Amino acid sequence: MIHRLKAFAPIALAGVSLLASPAHSQDVKLPPTMVVTAYDTGTAGFNIAVGVGKMMKDKYGTDVRVLPAGNDVARLAPLRAKRAAMSAMGSGSYFAQEGVFEFGTKEWGPQALQLVLSTVDCNGASLGVAKDSGVTEIKQLKGKRVGFVVGSPALNQNALAVLAFGDLKQSDVKVVEFSSYGAMWKGMVNNDIDAAFATTITGPAKELETSPRGIIWPPLPASDKAGWERVKKVGSFFFPHVATCGAGITKDKPVELGNYPYPIFVSYGSLGADEVYAITKAMITGYDAYKDSAPGAGGLAADRQTKNWVVPVHPGAAKALKEAGQWSDEQEAHNKGLLKRQQVLAAAWTDFNKSSPPSDDKAFLDGWMKARAAALTKASMPNGFE
């Protein structure tokens, strides 16, 4: 049974020119203003984006405006409307590329998102659980209240992937829906729910840690092969990771959790290679100025990039990484395959919409998922969402 606490309200934005006359520093040419979207204020993604923005202001004179948005749809809408250049996303970047969940609607479909830079650091990404719930293992969340966010397949699917470690499905817990990530974590503090997905370094998790409820991260030991097999069936982008930082976690008290790159700075493939090259080069050369600005920012180093992931690197970003000595022929080949995948998905979407698809939302999504699967099978590419 799903309880809805707050209605989703999309954000409205004034038009912003992305690429007016550029600001110069060395051979990097950035626009005078740039808009970046991110998770809610105080989250790891938002804080890191602010740190990167300050570096761009100090070093290149570029005013970076970071817009917080509560879910993936709201984060990507300004990019699609060409009002923002980049977004600090989570695994929603993968779901958007694939055209699944909230992106399997008539209004969206597969989105050609491409990576700029991403971070994997000392943090983990999992279900944070209120300590006063008495839960110490994922399987003990059976019957407990778990937060979901309307319009955020990343957060919701990630929560389900972690639950799968404990052999639990959505029907085994009480789902409570919120309008945004921030609202969900306020719900944790207010005892509206018992568990919510997050990165361990997010501000709201720290808030819960210092609240009367407290926080615990039930472990996902890498040695539990069956548990991890179940995780990867729901979230193929996760990998085992030892977290040594975050709310209630230290180097002396690490926790075996899961992780994936977050935040993942993405742009649309349609944004020019020169523009993305400039942004990426600025982030690489200005690394020392922001690496300590927020927990997790250190993971944006060029030599710490996750290789051969599930979303392609933008050609402009690949050029900057190659110049930094962090791009191989193997990565180039893998990247070309992922760019081809985006073309296959885009063609399948076009063909599906030409076939007079059903107007009913559920029937439309069902039809699209079948057409998507058929197109990927024909191209000898994995489905990822059986």
Secondary structure as the mmCIF struct_conf table of DSSP 4:
data_model
#
loop_
_struct_conf.conf_type_id
_struct_conf.id
_struct_conf.beg_label_comp_id
_struct_conf.beg_label_asym_id
_struct_conf.beg_label_seq_id
_struct_conf.end_label_comp_id
_struct_conf.end_label_asym_id
_struct_conf.end_label_seq_id
STRN STRN1 ILE A 2 ARG A 4
BEND BEND1 LYS A 6 LYS A 6
BEND BEND2 LEU A 18 SER A 21
HELX_LH_PP_P HELX_LH_PP_P1 PRO A 22 PRO A 22
STRN STRN2 ALA A 23 SER A 25
TURN_TY1_P TURN_TY1_P1 GLN A 26 ASP A 27
STRN STRN3 VAL A 28 LEU A 30
BEND BEND3 PRO A 32 PRO A 32
STRN STRN4 THR A 33 ALA A 38
BEND BEND4 TYR A 39 ASP A 40
TURN_TY1_P TURN_TY1_P2 THR A 41 GLY A 42
BEND BEND5 THR A 43 THR A 43
HELX_RH_AL_P HELX_RH_AL_P1 ALA A 44 TYR A 60
STRN STRN5 ASP A 63 PRO A 68
BEND BEND6 GLY A 70 ASN A 71
HELX_RH_AL_P HELX_RH_AL_P2 ASP A 72 ARG A 80
TURN_TY1_P TURN_TY1_P3 ALA A 81 LYS A 82
BEND BEND7 ARG A 83 ARG A 83
BEND BEND8 ALA A 85 ALA A 85
STRN STRN6 MET A 86 MET A 89
TURN_TY1_P TURN_TY1_P4 SER A 91 SER A 91
HELX_RH_AL_P HELX_RH_AL_P3 GLY A 92 GLU A 98
TURN_TY1_P TURN_TY1_P5 GLY A 99 GLY A 99
HELX_RH_3T_P HELX_RH_3T_P1 PHE A 101 PHE A 103
BEND BEND9 GLY A 104 THR A 105
TURN_TY1_P TURN_TY1_P6 LYS A 106 GLU A 107
STRN STRN7 LEU A 113 SER A 118
BEND BEND10 CYS A 122 CYS A 122
STRN STRN8 ALA A 125 ALA A 130
HELX_RH_3T_P HELX_RH_3T_P2 LYS A 131 SER A 133
BEND BEND11 GLU A 137 GLU A 137
HELX_RH_3T_P HELX_RH_3T_P3 ILE A 138 LEU A 141
TURN_TY1_P TURN_TY1_P7 LYS A 142 GLY A 143
STRN STRN9 ARG A 145 VAL A 149
TURN_TY1_P TURN_TY1_P8 VAL A 150 GLY A 151
HELX_RH_AL_P HELX_RH_AL_P4 PRO A 153 PHE A 165
TURN_TY1_P TURN_TY1_P9 GLY A 166 ASP A 167
HELX_RH_3T_P HELX_RH_3T_P4 GLN A 170 ASP A 172
BEND BEND12 VAL A 173 VAL A 173
STRN STRN10 LYS A 174 PHE A 178
BEND BEND13 SER A 179 SER A 180
HELX_RH_AL_P HELX_RH_AL_P5 TYR A 181 VAL A 189
TURN_TY1_P TURN_TY1_P10 ASN A 190 ASN A 191
BEND BEND14 ASP A 192 ASP A 192
BEND BEND15 ASP A 194 ASP A 194
STRN STRN11 ALA A 195 THR A 199
TURN_TY1_P TURN_TY1_P11 THR A 200 ILE A 201
HELX_RH_AL_P HELX_RH_AL_P6 GLY A 203 THR A 210
BEND BEND16 SER A 211 SER A 211
TURN_TY1_P TURN_TY1_P12 PRO A 212 ARG A 213
STRN STRN12 ILE A 215 ILE A 216
TURN_TY1_P TURN_TY1_P13 ALA A 222 SER A 223
HELX_RH_AL_P HELX_RH_AL_P7 LYS A 225 VAL A 234
TURN_TY1_P TURN_TY1_P14 SER A 236 PHE A 237
STRN STRN13 PHE A 239 ALA A 243
BEND BEND17 CYS A 245 CYS A 245
STRN STRN14 GLY A 246 GLY A 246
TURN_TY1_P TURN_TY1_P15 ALA A 247 GLY A 248
STRN STRN15 ILE A 249 ILE A 249
BEND BEND18 LYS A 251 LYS A 253
STRN STRN16 VAL A 255 ASN A 259
BEND BEND19 PRO A 263 PRO A 263
STRN STRN17 ILE A 264 TYR A 268
TURN_TY1_P TURN_TY1_P16 GLY A 269 SER A 270
BEND BEND20 LEU A 271 LEU A 271
HELX_RH_AL_P HELX_RH_AL_P8 ALA A 273 THR A 285
TURN_TY1_P TURN_TY1_P17 GLY A 286 GLY A 286
HELX_RH_AL_P HELX_RH_AL_P9 TYR A 287 TYR A 290
TURN_TY1_P TURN_TY1_P18 LYS A 291 ASP A 292
BEND BEND21 SER A 293 ALA A 294
TURN_TY1_P TURN_TY1_P19 PRO A 295 GLY A 296
HELX_RH_3T_P HELX_RH_3T_P5 ALA A 297 LEU A 300
HELX_RH_3T_P HELX_RH_3T_P6 ALA A 302 ARG A 304
HELX_LH_PP_P HELX_LH_PP_P2 GLN A 305 LYS A 307
BEND BEND22 ASN A 308 ASN A 308
BEND BEND23 VAL A 310 VAL A 311
HELX_LH_PP_P HELX_LH_PP_P3 PRO A 312 PRO A 312
STRN STRN18 VAL A 313 VAL A 313
HELX_LH_PP_P HELX_LH_PP_P4 HIS A 314 HIS A 314
HELX_RH_AL_P HELX_RH_AL_P10 PRO A 315 GLU A 323
TURN_TY1_P TURN_TY1_P20 ALA A 324 GLY A 325
HELX_RH_AL_P HELX_RH_AL_P11 ASP A 329 LYS A 354
TURN_TY1_P TURN_TY1_P21 SER A 355 SER A 355
BEND BEND24 SER A 359 ASP A 360
HELX_RH_AL_P HELX_RH_AL_P12 ASP A 361 LYS A 378
TURN_TY1_P TURN_TY1_P22 ALA A 379 SER A 380
BEND BEND25 GLY A 384 GLY A 384
#
